[in-house]
Amino acid sequence: MKEELLKIAQESLSSDEVTAIVKEKFMNALGSAIEDAFRWGDAKKVIEKKVKEVMVPYIENYDFSEYLPKLDSVLTEIVNSDACIADKKILENFKGLVTEPEQKEIKLTDLFKAWVKQCEKDIDTDGLDIDYDDGVSYQSVDCEMRFELEDKPSWSSLQRAVITFENEHDEKLNVEIPVSKWIWGSGKEEPYTLSTCKDLTISSLRRLNDFEILLLRLARADAAIIIDRDYDDSYIRPEKEPEPSFS
């Protein structure tokens, strides 16, 4: 019986069927090993590294300007469509952020004027006196602009500063804008630029006003903030009109 079993085994091992089975199992094992290597192993890391080395510089250097007019046209059409009235503010702000910024620099006094203009739309008029001298309007609110340097360590090449726009009537409108510039050992100084930019979500676009969009566009363009004055003051003239009362 033992000899008969050995004979059967030898015949089976030499058959084409067993060869095919062994070949199939080997290919499956090899394929599984290669798949795991590309999914988890060093091969995957090597491929990712090579892709990043090639693709990231390509994307960074690619000129997308030829697509911007088409993008602007499409976004304008979407914003003006009746189907998107509920989300018009989101779409308008999105359009303002993704189209290429044209402004590469802005004077601090002009930035202050843009803030005053926004305040005139948004200021809370509760508690403001009514002026009847020239028609009927709310009295203006004093406001001011300050540019203040922060202490710079002697070893640092980065000079930080804070821009403050402030009024005493509606504190929620007040803003502090951090800026910074590089001062090199050779004495060369770069212009001030915005230091921070808030994180955005789609839902947050609904709440951004025109001045905040301006700041984000300036930050995206790495625009220079020209400090033409350290201090300035002005008036906020509310756009909202009061109900006249002559009693």
PEJOJO-V155022 format. One line per field, one symbol per residue. phi: phi as a letter, one per 30 degrees, with the letter a starting at -180 (. if undefined). psi: psi as a letter, one per 40 degrees, with the letter a starting at -180 (. if undefined). A space follows every 10 residues. Layout:
# PEJOJO-V155022
phi: ???
psi: ???
This chain:
# PEJOJO-V155022
phi: .ddddddddd dddcdddded dddddddddd dddddddddb ddeddddedd dddcdddddd cdccddcded dddddddded dddcedcddd dddddddddd dcdcaadddd dddddedddd dcddcdjddc ccdbibaddd cdbbbbbbdc dceddccccc abcbcbbcdb ddddbccdba bccdddjdbd ddbddbbddc beddddcdcd dddedddddd dhddcdddbd bababccedd cdddbcd
psi: dddddddddd dddeiddddd dddddddddd dddddddddd addddddddd dddddddddd ehheddeddd ddddddddde idefddfddd ddddddddih hdheihiddd dddddddddd deiheheiih hedgahiiii hiiihihhii hhideiehhi ihhhhiiedg deeiihhhii ihhideehhi iiihdihiii iddeddehid dddddddddd efihhhgeid iiiaihhhdh hihihe.
